[in-house]
Amino acid sequence: MSSEISTSTKLKQQNNAGRFKFDIQSYTLIIALVLIAIIFGSFTNGEFLSSRNLSNLFTQMSVMSVLAVGMTLVIVAGHIDLSVGSIVGLTGGIAAILQVWNGWSTVTVVIAGIIVGAIIGLWQGWWVAYRNVPAFIVTLGGMLIFRGVLIGLSKGQTIAPLSSSFGQIGNSFIPYVVGYILAIAAVVLLFLSKIRSRAKRQSLGLSLSPAAMDYGKISVYSICILFLTYMLNRYLGIPLPMLIVVVLAGFFLFVSLKTSFGRFTYAIGGNVEAAALSGINIKRTVLSVFIIMGALAGVAGVLLTSRLNAATVSAGTSYELDAIAACVIGGTSLMGGKGKIVGAIIGALIMTSIDNGMSMMNIEAFWQYIVKGLILIFAVWMDVANHKK
């Protein structure tokens, strides 16, 4: 009897230790982000944490965040896309050409840019899924092809200026009242989602975390949302690009967690043979992932061109590396089958914060590349170490 009690006690201790370890891993990114804010805030006399700089920071990270959302799905499926930077430049360039040289309306050119990105994703996905060409090679070739197409279409020129309505996509702000309404709505949705989740688990007879812990986390998230909204409203309001990122992230978070397509994507990246034996249509799923990536690159291209109010032949250069780094820093495994969209967004915020903070400190540009490269190597090493364990 005493041996059974001791065994039970050991199991409980192991479970508690596992939960504690999981919590530490889950909040490592948040801790890193807080440390970055403290360090740069102290070295810039608090200017890094000012409302104006936070607004600029979230506007700057919007392009990388959109790419990171799509790249997460690609990497989770066990592939890679090295062409997204060139797709960003090409789709943004096409949108600018259609408006400046051909007089198309803003709505039309935005739709055209996204459709072109989706078509490019379809073309690359077809080679990967149906012709079994490695994604690394297909997208590496695509990176060169699409950059060349952009140079040819634009004749090497900078295309500007765009209409004021197009510029508002990347440079406008949500009114203060609307921002607070959206923040309160987000808080209400968080609590309703948690209530529904707990009720469902209880109805299925599954274990539940203590209510104080679950609702305590939601309360902390809610306070962060409201405080961030307050800080942004102290300047000009919530940037529209930030709202676009939140909407896209929320949608694809739902897709990845609550739909069969999302489960198929994780299954393929985790074990492609087991996924095939389970009856998953691997080719169609992989093709869909690349189409989504292309469409999101089109969205990023529109955001970048709008924010700069111009399209250049160098737009989007090296963005694929930043997007991959954001995903890996956010916990996405390059081996496939593991990754979270929220983590990728936080990874994009970390990368952008480092760029922004070092620029404010007047640190030379080469140090920014060195620091980001070291962070990427460290993040991949952590991923490999976790897999070995």
C-alpha positions as CSV (number, residue, x, y, z in Angstrom):
1,M,0.0,0.0,0.0
2,S,2.8,2.4,0.9
3,S,4.6,1.6,-2.3
4,E,1.5,2.5,-4.3
5,I,1.2,5.8,-2.5
6,S,4.8,6.7,-3.1
7,T,4.4,5.8,-6.8
8,S,1.3,7.9,-7.1
9,T,3.2,10.8,-5.4
10,K,6.1,10.5,-7.8
11,L,3.8,10.5,-10.8
12,K,2.1,13.7,-9.5
13,Q,5.5,15.3,-9.0
14,Q,6.5,14.4,-12.5
15,N,3.3,15.8,-14.0
16,N,3.7,19.0,-12.0
17,A,7.3,19.3,-13.2
18,G,6.2,18.7,-16.8
19,R,3.6,21.4,-16.5
20,F,6.1,23.9,-15.0
21,K,8.6,23.1,-17.8
22,F,5.9,23.6,-20.4
23,D,5.0,26.9,-18.9
24,I,8.6,28.1,-19.0
25,Q,9.0,27.1,-22.6
26,S,5.7,28.7,-23.5
27,Y,6.6,32.1,-22.0
28,T,10.3,32.2,-23.0
29,L,9.4,34.5,-26.0
30,I,7.4,36.8,-23.7
31,I,10.3,37.0,-21.3
32,A,12.8,37.7,-24.2
33,L,10.5,40.4,-25.5
34,V,10.3,42.0,-22.0
35,L,14.0,41.9,-21.7
36,I,14.5,43.6,-25.1
37,A,12.0,46.3,-24.1
38,I,13.8,46.9,-20.8
39,I,17.3,47.0,-22.4
40,F,16.4,49.3,-25.3
41,G,14.2,51.4,-23.1
42,S,17.0,52.1,-20.7
43,F,19.5,52.8,-23.4
44,T,17.2,55.2,-25.2
45,N,15.9,57.0,-22.1
46,G,12.5,55.5,-22.5
47,E,12.0,56.6,-26.1
48,F,11.9,53.0,-27.3
49,L,8.7,52.5,-25.2
50,S,7.1,55.8,-26.3
51,S,3.7,55.7,-27.9
52,R,5.1,57.1,-31.2
53,N,7.9,54.4,-31.4
54,L,5.5,51.6,-30.5
55,S,3.2,52.7,-33.3
56,N,6.1,52.8,-35.7
57,L,7.3,49.4,-34.4
58,F,4.0,47.7,-35.1
59,T,3.7,49.3,-38.5
60,Q,7.2,48.1,-39.4
61,M,6.6,44.5,-38.3
62,S,3.3,44.2,-40.3
63,V,5.0,43.0,-43.5
64,M,7.2,40.4,-41.7
65,S,4.3,39.2,-39.6
66,V,2.1,38.5,-42.6
67,L,4.9,36.6,-44.2
68,A,5.6,34.7,-40.9
69,V,2.0,33.5,-40.8
70,G,2.3,31.9,-44.2
71,M,5.8,30.7,-43.6
72,T,4.7,28.9,-40.4
73,L,2.3,26.8,-42.4
74,V,4.9,26.0,-45.1
75,I,7.6,25.0,-42.5
76,V,5.1,23.0,-40.5
77,A,4.2,21.0,-43.6
78,G,7.9,20.1,-43.9
79,H,8.9,22.6,-46.7
80,I,10.5,26.0,-47.1
81,D,9.9,29.0,-49.3
82,L,12.9,31.2,-50.2
83,S,11.0,33.2,-52.8
84,V,8.6,35.2,-50.6
85,G,10.9,38.3,-50.6
86,S,10.8,38.4,-54.4
87,I,7.1,37.8,-54.5
88,V,6.6,40.7,-52.1
89,G,8.6,42.9,-54.5
90,L,6.8,41.6,-57.6
91,T,3.3,41.8,-56.3
92,G,3.8,45.3,-54.9
93,G,5.5,46.3,-58.1
94,I,2.6,45.0,-60.2
95,A,0.1,46.9,-58.0
96,A,2.1,50.1,-58.4
97,I,2.4,49.6,-62.2
98,L,-1.3,49.0,-62.6
99,Q,-2.2,52.1,-60.6
100,V,0.5,54.6,-61.7
101,W,0.9,53.6,-65.3
102,N,-2.5,52.2,-66.1
103,G,-4.8,54.2,-63.7
104,W,-6.5,51.3,-62.0
105,S,-8.4,51.9,-58.8
106,T,-6.9,51.0,-55.4
107,V,-9.4,48.2,-54.7
108,T,-8.6,46.6,-58.1
109,V,-4.9,46.7,-57.8
110,V,-5.0,45.3,-54.2
111,I,-7.0,42.3,-55.4
112,A,-4.7,42.0,-58.4
113,G,-1.6,41.9,-56.2
114,I,-3.1,39.2,-54.0
115,I,-4.3,37.1,-57.0
116,V,-0.9,37.3,-58.6
117,G,0.7,36.1,-55.4
118,A,-1.7,33.2,-55.2
119,I,-1.0,32.2,-58.8
120,I,2.7,32.2,-58.1
121,G,2.1,30.1,-55.1
122,L,0.0,27.7,-57.2
123,W,2.8,27.4,-59.8
124,Q,5.5,26.7,-57.2
125,G,3.2,24.3,-55.2
126,W,2.6,22.4,-58.4
127,W,6.3,21.7,-58.9
128,V,6.7,20.7,-55.3
129,A,3.6,18.6,-54.8
130,Y,3.0,17.1,-58.2
131,R,6.5,17.0,-59.7
132,N,8.4,16.2,-56.5
133,V,11.0,18.9,-57.0
134,P,12.4,19.9,-53.6
135,A,10.8,23.1,-52.3
136,F,14.3,24.5,-51.6
137,I,15.2,24.3,-55.3
138,V,11.8,25.5,-56.6
139,T,11.6,28.5,-54.4
140,L,15.3,29.3,-54.8
141,G,14.7,29.4,-58.6
142,G,11.5,31.4,-58.0
143,M,13.5,34.0,-56.0
144,L,15.6,34.7,-59.0
145,I,12.8,34.4,-61.6
146,F,10.4,36.8,-59.8
147,R,13.1,39.4,-59.1
148,G,14.0,39.3,-62.8
149,V,10.4,39.7,-63.8
150,L,10.0,42.7,-61.5
151,I,13.1,44.3,-63.0
152,G,11.8,43.6,-66.5
153,L,8.3,44.9,-65.9
154,S,9.4,48.1,-64.0
155,K,12.3,48.7,-66.5
156,G,14.5,49.2,-63.4
157,Q,12.6,52.3,-62.4
158,T,11.1,53.4,-59.1
159,I,7.3,53.6,-59.6
160,A,5.7,56.4,-57.6
161,P,3.7,58.2,-56.4
162,L,0.6,56.1,-55.7
163,S,-2.8,57.5,-54.9
164,S,-3.7,58.7,-51.4
165,S,-6.2,55.9,-51.0
166,F,-3.6,53.3,-51.7
167,G,-1.2,55.0,-49.2
168,Q,-3.7,54.9,-46.5
169,I,-3.6,51.0,-46.4
170,G,-0.1,51.1,-44.9
171,N,-0.1,54.5,-43.2
172,S,-3.6,55.1,-41.7
173,F,-4.8,54.6,-38.1
174,I,-8.0,53.4,-36.5
175,P,-9.9,56.1,-34.6
176,Y,-9.5,56.1,-30.9
177,V,-13.1,55.1,-30.0
178,V,-13.1,52.3,-32.6
179,G,-9.8,51.1,-31.2
180,Y,-11.1,50.8,-27.7
181,I,-14.3,49.1,-28.9
182,L,-12.1,46.5,-30.8
183,A,-9.9,46.0,-27.7
184,I,-13.0,45.4,-25.5
185,A,-14.4,43.0,-28.1
186,A,-11.2,41.1,-28.1
187,V,-11.2,40.8,-24.3
188,V,-14.8,39.5,-24.3
189,L,-14.0,37.0,-27.1
190,L,-11.0,35.7,-25.0
191,F,-13.2,35.1,-22.0
192,L,-16.0,33.5,-24.0
193,S,-13.6,31.3,-25.8
194,K,-12.1,30.1,-22.5
195,I,-15.5,29.5,-21.0
196,R,-16.6,27.5,-24.0
197,S,-13.3,25.5,-24.0
198,R,-13.7,24.6,-20.4
199,A,-17.3,23.6,-20.8
200,K,-16.4,21.4,-23.7
201,R,-13.6,19.6,-21.9
202,Q,-15.8,19.1,-18.9
203,S,-18.6,17.6,-21.1
204,L,-16.1,15.2,-22.6
205,G,-14.8,14.2,-19.2
206,L,-11.3,15.6,-19.8
207,S,-9.1,17.1,-17.1
208,L,-9.4,20.8,-16.4
209,S,-6.7,23.3,-15.2
210,P,-7.7,25.3,-12.1
211,A,-10.2,28.0,-13.0
212,A,-8.0,30.6,-11.3
213,M,-5.1,29.7,-13.5
214,D,-7.0,29.7,-16.8
215,Y,-8.9,33.0,-16.1
216,G,-5.8,34.5,-14.6
217,K,-4.0,34.1,-17.9
218,I,-6.9,35.5,-19.8
219,S,-7.0,38.5,-17.4
220,V,-3.3,39.2,-18.0
221,Y,-3.8,39.0,-21.8
222,S,-6.7,41.3,-21.5
223,I,-4.7,43.9,-19.4
224,C,-1.9,43.8,-22.0
225,I,-4.4,44.3,-24.9
226,L,-6.1,47.3,-23.2
227,F,-2.8,48.8,-22.1
228,L,-1.3,48.5,-25.6
229,T,-4.5,50.1,-27.1
230,Y,-4.1,52.9,-24.6
231,M,-0.4,53.5,-25.5
232,L,-1.2,53.4,-29.3
233,N,-4.1,55.8,-28.8
234,R,-1.9,58.3,-27.1
235,Y,-0.2,58.8,-30.5
236,L,-2.5,58.5,-33.5
237,G,-4.4,55.3,-32.8
238,I,-4.0,51.6,-33.7
239,P,-2.1,51.4,-37.1
240,L,-4.3,49.8,-39.8
241,P,-1.5,47.4,-40.9
242,M,-1.4,46.1,-37.3
243,L,-5.2,45.4,-37.4
244,I,-4.7,43.6,-40.7
245,V,-2.0,41.4,-39.1
246,V,-4.3,40.6,-36.2
247,V,-7.2,39.6,-38.4
248,L,-5.0,37.4,-40.7
249,A,-3.3,35.8,-37.7
250,G,-6.6,35.1,-36.0
251,F,-8.1,33.6,-39.1
252,F,-5.2,31.3,-39.8
253,L,-4.8,30.4,-36.1
254,F,-8.4,29.1,-36.3
255,V,-7.6,27.3,-39.6
256,S,-4.5,25.6,-38.2
257,L,-6.1,24.5,-34.9
258,K,-9.8,23.9,-35.7
259,T,-10.0,22.6,-39.3
260,S,-9.1,19.4,-41.0
261,F,-6.7,21.3,-43.3
262,G,-4.7,22.5,-40.3
263,R,-4.5,19.0,-38.8
264,F,-3.5,17.6,-42.2
265,T,-0.7,20.1,-42.5
266,Y,0.7,19.2,-39.1
267,A,0.3,15.5,-39.8
268,I,2.2,15.8,-43.1
269,G,5.1,17.7,-41.5
270,G,5.2,15.3,-38.5
271,N,5.3,12.1,-40.5
272,V,4.5,12.1,-44.2
273,E,4.3,8.3,-44.5
274,A,1.8,8.0,-41.6
275,A,-0.2,10.9,-43.1
276,A,-0.4,9.1,-46.5
277,L,-1.5,5.8,-44.8
278,S,-4.2,7.8,-42.9
279,G,-5.7,8.8,-46.2
280,I,-4.6,12.4,-46.3
281,N,-4.3,13.9,-49.8
282,I,-0.8,15.1,-49.3
283,K,-0.4,16.7,-52.8
284,R,-3.5,18.8,-52.5
285,T,-2.6,19.9,-49.0
286,V,0.9,20.9,-49.9
287,L,-0.4,22.8,-53.0
288,S,-2.9,24.7,-50.8
289,V,-0.1,25.6,-48.4
290,F,1.9,27.2,-51.1
291,I,-1.1,29.0,-52.6
292,I,-1.8,30.5,-49.1
293,M,1.9,31.5,-48.8
294,G,1.8,33.2,-52.2
295,A,-1.5,35.1,-51.4
296,L,-0.1,36.3,-48.1
297,A,3.1,37.4,-49.8
298,G,0.8,39.4,-52.1
299,V,-0.8,41.0,-49.1
300,A,2.7,41.8,-47.7
301,G,3.7,43.3,-51.0
302,V,0.6,45.6,-51.0
303,L,1.4,46.7,-47.4
304,L,5.1,47.4,-48.1
305,T,4.4,49.4,-51.3
306,S,1.6,51.3,-49.6
307,R,3.8,52.2,-46.6
308,L,6.7,53.4,-48.8
309,N,4.4,55.0,-51.3
310,A,6.6,53.6,-54.1
311,A,7.7,50.3,-55.7
312,T,11.4,49.6,-56.2
313,V,13.3,46.7,-57.8
314,S,14.9,46.0,-54.4
315,A,11.7,45.8,-52.4
316,G,11.4,42.7,-50.3
317,T,15.1,41.8,-50.5
318,S,16.0,39.3,-47.8
319,Y,12.5,39.3,-46.4
320,E,12.4,35.5,-46.8
321,L,15.3,35.2,-44.3
322,D,13.6,37.5,-41.8
323,A,10.3,35.5,-42.1
324,I,12.1,32.2,-41.6
325,A,14.0,33.6,-38.6
326,A,10.8,34.9,-37.1
327,C,9.2,31.5,-37.4
328,V,12.2,29.6,-35.9
329,I,12.5,32.1,-33.1
330,G,8.8,31.6,-32.4
331,G,9.2,27.9,-31.9
332,T,8.5,26.5,-35.4
333,S,10.7,23.5,-36.1
334,L,12.6,23.3,-39.4
335,M,12.0,19.6,-39.3
336,G,8.3,20.1,-39.7
337,G,5.2,19.2,-37.8
338,K,5.7,21.8,-35.0
339,G,5.0,25.5,-35.0
340,K,2.5,28.1,-33.8
341,I,1.3,31.2,-35.6
342,V,1.2,33.3,-32.4
343,G,4.9,32.3,-31.8
344,A,5.8,33.4,-35.3
345,I,4.1,36.8,-34.7
346,I,6.1,37.3,-31.5
347,G,9.2,36.2,-33.3
348,A,8.6,38.9,-36.0
349,L,8.1,41.4,-33.2
350,I,11.4,40.4,-31.6
351,M,13.2,40.7,-34.9
352,T,11.7,44.1,-35.6
353,S,12.3,45.3,-32.1
354,I,16.0,44.5,-32.4
355,D,16.2,46.4,-35.7
356,N,14.3,49.3,-34.3
357,G,16.2,49.5,-31.0
358,M,19.6,49.2,-32.5
359,S,18.7,51.9,-35.1
360,M,17.6,54.2,-32.3
361,M,20.9,53.7,-30.5
362,N,22.7,54.6,-33.7
363,I,24.4,51.2,-33.9
364,E,25.9,50.5,-37.3
365,A,23.9,48.4,-39.7
366,F,26.4,45.5,-39.9
367,W,25.9,44.8,-36.2
368,Q,22.1,44.3,-36.8
369,Y,22.9,41.6,-39.3
370,I,25.4,39.9,-36.9
371,V,23.0,40.0,-34.0
372,K,20.0,38.6,-36.0
373,G,22.2,35.9,-37.5
374,L,23.4,34.8,-34.0
375,I,19.8,34.8,-32.7
376,L,18.8,32.6,-35.6
377,I,21.6,30.1,-35.1
378,F,20.8,30.0,-31.3
379,A,17.1,29.4,-32.0
380,V,17.8,26.5,-34.4
381,W,20.3,25.0,-31.9
382,M,17.5,25.1,-29.3
383,D,15.1,23.4,-31.7
384,V,17.7,20.6,-32.5
385,A,18.5,20.2,-28.8
386,N,14.8,19.8,-27.9
387,H,14.4,17.1,-30.7
388,K,17.3,15.2,-29.3
389,K,15.7,15.2,-25.8
